[in-house]
C-alpha cells in the first residue's frame, strides 16, 4: 500500500492542522491551502509548494505561511521552511491571540527539530505568554526539557494536559519531561498517549524509540523507528532513532555487522538534519560502541556546535573525555555544567559520579541527592549515591539507597552485591548474606566481586562461618587469579578462622602482587604473627616477625597503633634475649618494603584500566620489563582506542629490541587492519590520522627488524 505522504505531518501539523479548532478568516485562503495539501498528498509537492508560495505573496497571512512552511519541511526544504515560519511569526503581530500563539509554537517546534534549545525556549515562552493552551504549553515543556530544566518541563507539561487533555503535543511534552528526569517507563506511557491522539506525530514516535531503549525494550523500539522513517522520509531524527534502535538490539556491540547498518541510518539522519544535535549524539554513541572515542568526540563537538546549550551532548562529551582517560578534566567540565545547568538531573548525576570516582564521596552526596530527587526511578543514580553514603559511613542512608536501586533494577547484580556487602558492614551481616547467597547461586553467575563480598560478610556473621567464607574467596580467586585484593580478603577470612600461617601466606601474596596493599598486609601479618606468638610459649621466635611486620607497616606509612600497643605489652612478658633477633627481622622486613621492582602483573592490569593516563604510564614503564611485557604491549597497540596509549606502547616495544618478538602477531594484525575513516572529517581528525600514519611506520620498522 502506497504511503500517504500528507500523513507524514510532524508535530507542527498538530498545531496548525486544517482540522484544528481555529477559525479561518478568509474562505478563499482556506480553500487554496486545502487544495495545495491535496496536491501534496497526491505526490505533487512542487506544484503544491509553488501554489502556496503564490498564495503567501498575495495573501501574507499566518495561515498561508504556516501551511507553506509545513509542506516545505515535509519535502525536505528545512531552510525554506524556517523562513516561511519566521514570516508567519512576523505577520502574526496583527492576528488573533490563537493564531499568534500557534505561529510562535510552530517556530519553537521547528527549532527543537533543527535549531537550538535556547531559541525554542524563547519562542515557546512567547507563545504561552500570548495564549495558554495544550500546544503552547506542551511545546514549552519540550523546550524546557531540551535545555535540561526537568522540573520546569514537568510543570509546563502538567499545565498543558490540564489545558488540552486531547492535545498530542501536550502529552509529547510530558514524555520529554519524563525523559529529561530519567523516568523512561513513564516517558513511554506519555509518548504512547501522544501517538494515540495523533498517529502522525513523528516527533513523539522518535521520543518513544529512545524511551523504550532506556527501558530495556530495544526489540519494541525498532518497529516504531521504521514506521517513523516511512511516515516522514525527510526526518533526520527518525533515521537517527532507527540507527540507535538497530544498535541497541545488539546492546551496542560495535563489532557486530549490524553496526554498519546502524551508522548508515544515523548518518542519513545527519544528512537530513545536520543542525539537529540529537542526531549528532547518536552518531557519537555509535562510534563509542565501536571503541572509537576520538571519532565520537568529533560528533559530540558537532552536536554542541549545532546547539551550544544541548545538555545531553555536553554530558556525553564529558563522559567521553573520561573514557579517554581525562578524569580530572571531566570532573572540572561536569562542575561547570552543573553551574550553568543547576536543575539538570543528568548534569548533577554525572558530577556526583565523577566526584565519587575521585574519592570525594562527601562532596558527591549533595549533587547525587539532587539527581535522585529529580530522577526517582534512575537506578544508577541511586546506586552511586548509595556507594557514596557507604564510603562516608552513612550506613543507614546507604542501605535505603541501595534498597531503592535494587527495587528499580532487580537484575543488576553489581548493585545487589554492593547492597549485601553494605548490610554486612552496617551491622546486618545475616541479611547481607541472604542477599549474596541468592546472587551467587543464580544461573551463570561468575562475578568475583560477588563471591568476595559473600566471603567478607560470612566472616562477620555471629558466629563466623569461616569455612564457607574461605570457600567463597577461593571461588573469587579462581575467577580473577590476578586480583591482589581477593588475596587480601582471603587473608582476613583465614585470620578470622584462626588459620594464621595460611592467612600470612595470603597477605604476603597480596602485597607482593600489588604494592598498594603492602602497608595494609604488613599490619595484618603483624596481627597473625602476634597471635601465633601468643598461642605459643612466651619465648616464641615468631615475636620477632611480629615486630618486623609492624616495622614494615610503619615504614610504608600505615602504622598499626593497636598492634604496636599489643606488641609493647607482650614484649614485657618475653625474655630480653630475643631483642636482637627481633631487630634483625625488622630490618629484613624494612628492606623488603623498600624494594622498588617492576611489577609486570600490576602494570599489565593497568594497561586495561579506565584511566588513559594510567594506561600511558604503564605502557612506558613496561619498556624496562623486557620480553615478558612484549605480548601485553602488542595487545594494547592492537586494541586500545586511544592513540596516546598506542604510541607509548609502540615506543616501549621499539626500545625493547629483540625482546619484542612476542608482540609480532598483534603488530601484524594491527598493520593489516584498516583504520575507520571519520565521515565528518575536520582538522582534529586529520591530526589524529597523521599521528596514526607515523606510528604505523614505526611499527613496520619494528616488524622488519624482528624478521
C-alpha positions in Angstrom: 0.0 0.0 0.0 1.4 3.3 -1.0 2.2 5.7 1.9 0.1 8.9 2.0 2.8 11.5 2.2 0.4 14.0 3.6 0.0 11.8 6.6 3.7 12.3 7.5 3.0 15.7 9.1 5.2 16.4 12.1 4.2 17.9 15.4 4.0 21.2 13.6 0.9 20.0 11.8 -0.7 19.1 15.1 -0.5 22.8 16.0 -1.9 24.2 12.7 -3.8 21.4 11.0 -6.8 22.3 8.9 -8.8 20.1 11.1 -7.9 22.2 14.2 -10.4 24.4 16.1 -9.1 27.8 14.9 -11.4 29.8 12.7 -10.4 30.7 9.1 -10.8 34.4 8.3 -10.6 34.0 4.6 -12.5 31.2 2.9 -10.5 31.6 -0.3 -7.3 31.2 1.6 -8.8 28.1 3.3 -9.7 26.6 0.0 -6.3 27.3 -1.5 -4.4 25.7 1.3 -6.7 22.7 1.3 -6.1 22.3 -2.5 -2.3 22.6 -2.1 -2.3 20.0 0.6 -4.4 17.7 -1.5 -1.8 18.1 -4.3 1.0 17.3 -1.9 -0.8 14.2 -0.8 -1.2 13.0 -4.3 2.6 13.2 -4.9 2.8 16.7 -6.5 4.9 18.5 -3.9 6.5 21.0 -6.2 3.1 22.1 -7.6 1.6 22.3 -4.0 4.5 24.4 -2.7 4.5 26.7 -5.8 0.8 27.3 -5.2 1.3 28.2 -1.6 4.3 30.5 -2.4 2.0 32.4 -4.8 -0.8 32.4 -2.2 1.5 33.8 0.5 2.8 36.5 -1.8 -0.7 37.6 -2.5 -2.2 37.0 0.9 0.6 37.2 3.5 -1.4 35.6 6.3 -0.3 33.4 9.3 -2.3 30.5 7.9 -0.7 30.7 4.4 2.9 30.9 5.7 2.4 28.1 8.3 0.9 25.8 5.6 3.8 26.7 3.3 6.4 26.0 6.0 4.7 22.8 6.9 4.9 21.4 3.3 8.4 22.7 2.8 9.7 20.8 5.8 7.8 17.7 4.8 9.5 18.0 1.4 13.0 18.2 2.9 13.4 22.0 2.4 14.4 22.9 6.0 15.8 26.3 5.4 12.8 27.3 3.3 10.5 26.0 6.0 12.3 28.1 8.6 12.0 31.2 6.5 8.3 30.6 6.0 7.6 30.0 9.7 9.5 33.2 10.5 7.3 35.1 8.2 4.3 33.6 9.9 5.5 34.9 13.2 6.1 38.3 11.6 2.6 38.7 10.2 1.0 37.2 13.4 1.5 40.6 15.2 -1.9 41.7 14.0 -3.5 38.3 14.1 -5.8 36.8 16.8 -4.0 35.5 20.0 -4.7 31.9 19.0 -3.1 32.3 15.6 -0.2 34.3 17.1 0.4 31.6 19.7 0.3 28.9 17.0 2.9 30.7 14.9 5.2 31.1 17.8 4.7 27.5 18.9 5.4 26.3 15.3 8.7 28.3 15.3 9.7 26.7 18.6 8.9 23.2 17.4 10.9 23.7 14.2 13.8 24.9 16.4 13.5 21.8 18.5 14.0 19.7 15.4 16.5 21.8 13.5 17.8 24.5 15.8 18.8 25.5 19.3 17.0 24.8 22.5 17.5 28.4 23.7 15.7 29.8 20.6 13.0 27.1 21.0 12.5 28.1 24.7 12.3 31.8 23.8 9.6 31.2 21.1 7.6 28.8 23.3 7.7 31.2 26.2 6.4 33.9 24.0 3.6 31.6 22.7 2.5 30.8 26.2 2.5 34.5 27.1 0.1 35.1 24.2 -2.2 32.1 24.9 -2.0 29.1 27.3 -3.3 26.0 25.6 -2.2 22.4 25.1 0.0 23.2 22.1 1.8 26.2 23.5 2.4 24.8 27.0 3.3 21.3 25.6 5.9 23.0 23.3 7.2 24.9 26.2 7.6 21.7 28.2 9.6 20.1 25.3 11.8 23.2 25.1 12.5 23.2 28.8 13.4 19.5 28.7 15.7 20.3 25.8 17.7 22.8 27.9 17.8 20.4 30.8 15.3 22.0 33.1 13.3 18.9 34.0 11.4 20.4 36.9 10.0 23.3 34.8 9.3 20.9 32.0 7.1 18.7 34.2 5.2 21.8 35.5 4.5 23.1 32.0 3.5 19.6 30.7 1.0 19.1 33.5 -0.4 22.6 32.7 -0.6 21.6 29.0 -2.5 18.4 29.7 -4.9 20.3 32.0 -5.5 22.9 29.3 -5.8 20.4 26.5 -6.2 16.8 27.5 -6.6 15.7 23.9 -3.5 17.5 22.6 -0.9 15.2 21.2 1.7 18.0 21.7 0.8 18.2 25.4 1.4 14.5 26.1 4.6 14.5 24.0 5.8 17.4 26.1 5.2 15.3 29.2 7.1 12.5 27.6 10.0 14.9 27.0 9.8 16.0 30.7 10.0 12.4 31.9 12.9 11.7 29.6 14.8 14.7 31.0 14.3 13.5 34.5 15.4 9.9 33.7 12.0 8.3 34.1 12.0 6.3 30.9 9.0 3.9 31.7 6.8 7.0 32.4 8.0 8.6 29.3 6.9 5.5 27.3 3.4 5.9 28.5 3.2 9.6 27.7 4.6 9.2 24.2 2.2 6.3 23.5 -0.7 8.6 24.6 0.6 11.4 22.2 0.7 8.9 19.3 -2.7 7.6 20.2 -4.1 11.1 19.9 -2.2 11.8 16.7 -0.7 8.8 14.9 1.1 11.3 12.6 3.2 12.8 15.4 6.6 11.6 14.2 8.4 13.6 17.0 6.5 11.6 19.6 7.4 8.4 17.8 11.1 9.3 17.9 10.8 10.1 21.6 9.1 6.7 22.2 12.0 4.9 20.5 14.6 6.4 22.9 12.3 5.8 25.9 11.8 2.2 25.1 15.6 1.6 24.7 16.2 3.3 28.0 13.5 1.0 29.5 15.4 -2.1 28.2 12.8 -2.7 25.5 15.0 -2.3 22.4 13.1 -5.0 20.5 10.0 -2.9 20.7 11.8 0.3 19.6 13.0 -0.8 16.1 9.5 -1.3 14.5 8.4 2.2 15.8 11.6 3.8 14.4 11.0 2.1 11.0 7.4 3.4 11.0 8.6 6.9 11.7 11.0 6.8 8.8 8.3 5.5 6.5 5.9 8.3 7.6 8.4 11.0 7.1 11.3 10.1 4.7 12.9 13.5 5.4 13.0 13.3 9.1 16.6 13.3 10.3 15.7 12.5 13.9 13.6 9.5 12.7 16.5 8.0 10.8 18.9 8.6 13.7 16.5 6.9 16.1 16.4 3.9 13.7 20.2 3.7 13.8 20.1 3.8 17.5 17.4 1.2 17.7 19.3 -1.2 15.4 22.4 -0.9 17.5 20.5 -1.1 20.8 19.1 -4.5 19.7 22.8 -5.7 19.8 23.5 -3.9 23.1 25.8 -1.6 21.2 28.3 -4.2 20.3 30.4 -2.3 17.9 31.9 -5.5 16.4 28.6 -6.8 15.2 27.9 -6.5 11.5 24.7 -4.6 12.3 26.8 -1.6 13.4 27.4 -0.7 9.7 23.6 -0.6 9.2 23.1 1.4 12.3 25.8 4.0 11.5 24.4 4.3 7.9 20.9 5.1 9.2 22.3 7.6 11.7 24.4 9.3 9.1 21.3 9.6 6.9 19.8 11.4 9.9 22.8 13.8 9.9 22.4 14.4 6.2 18.7 15.3 6.6 19.1 17.3 9.8 22.7 18.5 10.1 21.7 21.1 12.7 19.9 18.7 15.0 22.2 17.9 17.9 20.3 14.7 18.8 21.3 13.0 15.6 24.9 14.0 16.1 24.8 12.5 19.6 23.5 9.2 18.1 26.4 9.1 15.7 28.8 9.8 18.5 27.4 7.0 20.6 27.6 4.5 17.8 31.3 5.4 17.4 31.7 4.9 21.2 30.2 1.4 20.8 32.9 0.7 18.3 35.6 2.0 20.8 36.4 4.9 18.5 36.4 7.6 21.2 38.3 10.1 19.1 35.7 10.0 16.3 32.9 10.1 18.9 34.5 13.3 20.2 34.2 15.0 16.8 30.5 14.1 16.5 29.8 15.4 20.1 31.6 18.6 19.1 29.3 18.9 16.1 26.3 18.5 18.3 27.4 21.3 20.6 28.2 23.5 17.6 24.6 22.9 16.4 23.2 23.7 19.8 25.7 25.1 22.4 23.1 24.6 25.2 22.3 21.0 24.4 22.8 19.3 27.8 22.9 15.7 26.6 25.7 16.5 24.2 27.7 18.3 26.9 27.2 15.5 29.3 28.1 12.9 26.7 31.3 14.7 25.7 32.3 14.9 29.3 31.8 11.1 29.7 33.7 10.6 26.5 36.6 12.6 27.9 36.5 10.4 31.0 36.7 7.2 28.8 39.6 8.8 27.0 41.4 8.9 30.4 41.0 12.5 31.4 39.0 12.2 34.7 40.3 15.5 36.1 39.2 17.4 33.0 35.9 15.5 33.0 35.3 16.4 36.7 36.1 20.1 36.0 33.8 20.2 33.0 31.0 18.5 34.9 31.3 21.1 37.7 31.0 23.8 35.1 28.0 22.1 33.5 26.2 22.0 36.9 26.9 25.6 37.5 25.2 26.6 34.2 22.5 23.9 34.5 21.8 23.6 38.2 18.4 22.0 37.6 19.7 19.3 35.2 19.3 15.9 36.8 21.7 14.4 34.3 24.4 17.0 35.0 24.1 16.6 38.8 24.3 12.8 38.5 27.4 12.9 36.3 29.1 15.5 38.6 28.4 13.4 41.6 29.6 10.2 39.9 33.0 11.9 39.0 33.4 13.2 42.5 32.8 9.7 43.8 35.3 8.2 41.3 37.9 10.7 42.6 37.2 9.5 46.1 35.5 12.8 47.1 32.5 11.0 48.5 31.3 13.7 50.9 31.2 16.2 48.1 29.5 13.7 45.8 26.5 13.3 48.1 24.7 16.7 47.5 24.6 16.6 43.7 23.6 12.9 43.8 20.8 13.6 46.2 19.6 16.4 43.9 19.8 14.0 40.9 17.8 11.2 42.6 15.2 13.7 43.8 14.6 14.7 40.2 15.1 11.2 38.7 13.5 9.0 41.4 13.4 6.0 39.0 17.0 6.1 37.9 18.6 3.0 39.5 22.2 4.1 38.5 21.9 7.4 40.3 20.6 5.7 43.5 23.4 3.1 43.3 26.1 5.8 43.1 24.5 7.7 45.9 24.4 4.5 48.0 28.1 3.9 47.4 28.9 7.5 48.4 26.9 7.1 51.6 28.7 3.8 52.2 32.1 5.5 51.9 31.1 8.4 54.2 29.9 5.8 56.7 26.3 6.9 56.4 25.3 3.3 56.5 21.6 3.7 57.2 21.2 6.1 54.2 23.3 3.8 52.1 21.1 0.8 52.9 18.0 2.8 52.0 19.6 4.0 48.7 20.8 0.5 47.7 17.3 -0.9 48.5 15.8 1.7 46.2 18.3 0.9 43.4 17.7 -2.9 43.7 13.9 -2.3 43.6 14.3 -0.2 40.4 16.7 -2.6 38.7 16.5 -6.1 40.3 18.5 -7.6 37.5 21.7 -5.5 38.2 24.0 -8.0 40.0 26.6 -5.4 40.9 24.1 -3.3 42.8 22.8 -6.4 44.7 26.4 -7.4 45.5 27.2 -4.0 46.9 23.9 -3.9 48.8 24.7 -7.2 50.5 28.2 -6.0 51.4 26.9 -2.8 53.0 24.4 -4.7 55.0 27.2 -6.8 56.4 29.3 -3.7 57.2 26.4 -1.9 58.9 25.6 -4.5 61.4 23.2 -6.8 59.5 25.5 -9.4 58.1 22.8 -12.2 58.2 20.6 -10.2 55.9 23.5 -9.3 53.7 24.5 -13.0 53.5 21.0 -13.9 52.4 21.1 -11.4 49.5 24.5 -12.5 48.4 23.9 -16.2 48.6 20.9 -15.8 46.4 23.0 -13.8 44.0 26.0 -16.2 43.7 23.6 -19.1 43.3 21.8 -17.5 40.3 22.3 -19.3 37.0 25.6 -18.4 35.2 26.8 -16.0 37.9 30.6 -15.5 37.5 31.5 -12.3 39.3 34.5 -12.4 41.5 33.3 -9.3 43.4 30.0 -11.1 44.4 31.9 -14.1 45.8 34.4 -11.9 47.6 31.6 -9.8 49.2 29.9 -13.0 50.3 33.1 -14.3 51.8 33.6 -11.0 53.7 30.1 -11.0 55.1 30.3 -14.6 56.2 33.5 -13.7 58.1 31.4 -11.2 60.1 28.3 -13.2 61.0 27.9 -14.4 64.6 29.4 -17.0 64.8 31.7 -16.5 61.8 31.1 -19.1 59.0 34.8 -19.3 58.4 34.8 -22.4 56.2 32.1 -21.0 53.8 33.9 -17.6 53.7 37.2 -19.2 52.7 35.4 -21.3 50.0 33.8 -18.1 48.7 37.1 -16.4 48.4 38.6 -19.4 46.7 35.9 -19.2 44.1 36.5 -15.4 43.6 40.3 -16.1 43.2 39.5 -18.8 40.7 37.6 -16.3 38.6 40.2 -13.5 38.9 43.6 -15.0 39.9 45.5 -11.8 39.3 43.4 -9.7 41.7 45.5 -8.8 44.7 42.5 -7.5 46.6 41.0 -11.0 46.6 44.1 -12.5 48.3 43.9 -9.7 50.9 40.2 -10.6 51.6 41.2 -14.3 51.8 43.8 -13.4 54.3 41.3 -11.9 56.6 38.9 -14.8 56.2 41.7 -17.2 57.2 42.6 -14.8 60.1 39.0 -15.0 61.4 39.2 -18.8 61.0 42.4 -18.6 63.2 44.4 -20.2 60.4 47.2 -17.7 60.9 50.1 -19.3 58.8 47.7 -19.6 55.8 46.5 -16.1 56.4 50.1 -14.8 56.4 50.7 -16.5 53.0 47.6 -14.9 51.5 48.6 -11.4 52.9 52.1 -11.8 51.6 50.9 -12.8 48.1 48.5 -9.8 48.1 51.3 -7.4 49.0 53.7 -9.0 46.5 51.2 -8.7 43.7 50.3 -5.1 44.3 52.5 -2.7 46.3 49.3 -0.7 47.1 48.4 -3.5 49.5 51.8 -3.7 51.1 51.2 -1.5 54.1 47.8 -3.0 54.9 49.2 -6.5 54.7 52.1 -5.7 57.0 49.8 -4.8 59.7 47.6 -7.8 59.1 50.7 -10.1 59.1 51.7 -8.5 62.3 48.4 -9.5 64.0 48.7 -13.0 62.7 52.3 -13.3 64.0 51.2 -11.8 67.2 48.6 -14.4 67.9 50.9 -17.2 66.7 53.4 -15.9 69.4 50.7 -15.5 72.0 49.4 -19.0 71.3 52.9 -20.5 71.6 55.2 -20.1 74.6 56.4 -16.7 75.7 59.8 -17.2 74.0 58.3 -17.8 70.6 60.7 -16.8 67.9 57.7 -15.5 65.9 57.6 -12.4 68.1 60.5 -11.1 66.1 58.4 -11.5 62.9 55.6 -9.6 64.7 58.0 -6.7 65.3 59.2 -6.9 61.7 55.7 -6.7 60.3 54.9 -3.7 62.4 58.1 -2.0 61.4 57.3 -2.6 57.7 53.9 -1.2 58.2 55.4 1.9 59.8 57.9 2.2 57.0 55.1 2.1 54.4 53.3 4.9 56.2 50.4 2.8 57.7 51.4 2.2 61.3 49.0 0.0 63.3 48.7 1.6 66.7 46.6 -1.2 68.2 49.2 -3.8 67.1 52.0 -1.6 68.4 50.3 -1.4 71.8 49.7 -5.2 71.8 53.4 -5.9 70.9 54.6 -3.5 73.6 52.5 -5.1 76.2 53.6 -8.6 75.1 57.2 -7.5 74.9 57.2 -7.0 78.6 56.4 -10.7 79.0 59.1 -12.2 76.9 62.8 -12.7 77.7 65.2 -9.9 76.8 67.4 -12.2 74.8 65.1 -12.1 71.8 65.6 -8.4 71.2 68.5 -8.8 68.7 66.6 -11.4 66.7 63.5 -9.1 66.5 65.7 -6.2 65.3 67.2 -8.3 62.6 63.8 -9.4 61.4 62.5 -5.9 61.4 65.5 -4.7 59.3 64.9 -7.5 56.8 61.2 -6.6 56.5 62.1 -2.9 56.0 64.5 -3.9 53.2 61.7 -5.9 51.6 59.3 -2.9 51.8 61.9 -0.6 50.3 62.4 -2.7 47.2 61.2 -1.0 44.0 61.0 -3.6 41.3 58.9 -3.6 38.2 55.6 -5.3 38.9 54.8 -6.7 35.4 51.5 -8.1 36.6 50.3 -4.8 38.0 51.4 -2.8 35.0 49.8 -5.2 32.6 46.5 -4.8 34.5 46.9 -1.0 34.3 47.1 -1.3 30.5 43.4 -2.2 30.7 42.3 0.4 33.3 39.7 3.1 32.7 42.3 5.9 33.1 44.0 6.8 29.9 46.9 8.3 31.8 47.4 5.1 33.8 47.5 3.1 30.5 50.0 5.5 29.0 52.2 5.4 32.2 52.0 1.6 32.3 52.9 1.3 28.6 56.0 3.5 29.2 57.1 1.7 32.4 56.9 -1.7 30.7 59.7 -0.8 28.4 62.1 -1.9 31.2 60.4 -5.2 31.8 61.9 -6.9 28.8 60.3 -9.7 26.7 57.8 -10.6 29.5 55.9 -7.5 28.7 56.0 -7.6 24.9 52.8 -9.5 24.4 50.8 -7.1 26.6 52.2 -4.1 24.8 51.3 -5.7 21.4 47.8 -6.3 22.7 47.5 -2.6 23.7 48.6 -1.5 20.3 46.1 -3.7 18.6 43.0 -2.9 20.8 43.4 0.4 22.8 41.1 3.1 21.4 43.3 6.0 22.4 46.3 6.8 20.2 48.3 8.2 23.1 48.4 4.7 24.6 49.2 3.0 21.3 52.1 5.5 20.7 53.5 4.8 24.2 53.3 1.1 23.7 55.0 1.3 20.3 57.9 3.3 21.7 58.4 0.8 24.5 58.5 -2.1 22.0 61.0 -0.1 19.9 63.3 0.2 22.9 62.9 -3.4 23.7 64.7 -4.7 20.6 64.7 -8.4 20.0 62.6 -8.9 23.2 59.6 -7.5 21.4 59.3 -10.7 19.3 56.3 -11.9 21.3 54.3 -8.9 20.1 54.7 -9.8 16.5 51.3 -11.5 16.0 49.5 -8.5 17.4 51.6 -6.0 15.4 50.9 -7.8 12.2 47.2 -7.9 12.8 47.3 -4.2 13.6 49.1 -3.3 10.4 46.7 -5.4 8.3 43.7 -3.6 9.9 42.0 -0.8 8.0 41.6 2.4 10.1 38.0 3.5 10.3 37.5 6.8 8.4 35.6 9.6 10.1 32.7 10.7 7.8 32.6 14.2 9.4 36.3 15.0 8.8 37.8 18.1 10.3 41.3 19.3 11.3 41.3 17.4 14.6 40.7 14.1 12.8 43.4 14.9 10.2 45.9 15.4 13.0 44.9 12.0 14.5 45.3 10.3 11.1 48.8 11.8 10.6 49.8 10.5 14.1 48.3 7.1 13.2 50.3 7.0 10.0 53.6 7.9 11.7 53.0 5.2 14.4 52.3 2.6 11.7 55.6 3.5 10.1 57.4 2.9 13.4 55.6 -0.4 13.8 56.6 -1.6 10.3 60.2 -0.8 11.2 59.9 -2.9 14.4 58.4 -5.8 12.4 61.1 -5.6 9.7 63.9 -5.7 12.4 62.4 -8.6 14.2 62.1 -10.6 11.0 
